Amino acid sequence: MTAQAAVPQTSAPEVTEARHALQAAGLRPDSLKAELRYGWITGVVERTVVRPATQRRTTSDRLDDMLLHRIWGPLILLVAMTFVFQPIFTWAAPLQDAMAAAVG
């Protein structure tokens, strides 16, 4: 049974008339169902979601602004990497020298 067969023949003129009335009102019949659903969803969201009146800037927001800055971000990364890797190579040098002397 197809969708065409499910609609009685007597309702076809009424459906066509309703489509023309919707188009005359500036609505698109093919997307009306989706628009009505999204309208309902928007109403539910407005009634249930509570948004703060003002957005507070958190510490994370401030850090993001500083660390992701075009100039300061890479400089901070360079300093952090220096503080991480410089001790590793400095502390490892005596052990490398001792192993080289032992092997020989």
Secondary structure as the mmCIF struct_conf table of DSSP 4:
data_model
#
loop_
_struct_conf.conf_type_id
_struct_conf.id
_struct_conf.beg_label_comp_id
_struct_conf.beg_label_asym_id
_struct_conf.beg_label_seq_id
_struct_conf.end_label_comp_id
_struct_conf.end_label_asym_id
_struct_conf.end_label_seq_id
HELX_RH_AL_P HELX_RH_AL_P1 ALA A 3 ALA A 6
BEND BEND1 VAL A 7 VAL A 7
HELX_RH_3T_P HELX_RH_3T_P1 GLN A 9 SER A 11
HELX_RH_AL_P HELX_RH_AL_P2 ALA A 12 ALA A 24
TURN_TY1_P TURN_TY1_P1 ALA A 25 GLY A 26
TURN_TY1_P TURN_TY1_P2 PRO A 29 SER A 31
HELX_RH_AL_P HELX_RH_AL_P3 LEU A 32 THR A 48
BEND BEND2 ALA A 53 THR A 54
HELX_LH_PP_P HELX_LH_PP_P1 GLN A 55 THR A 58
HELX_RH_AL_P HELX_RH_AL_P4 THR A 59 LEU A 67
TURN_TY1_P TURN_TY1_P3 LEU A 68 LEU A 68
TURN_TY1_P TURN_TY1_P4 ARG A 70 ILE A 71
HELX_RH_AL_P HELX_RH_AL_P5 TRP A 72 VAL A 103
#
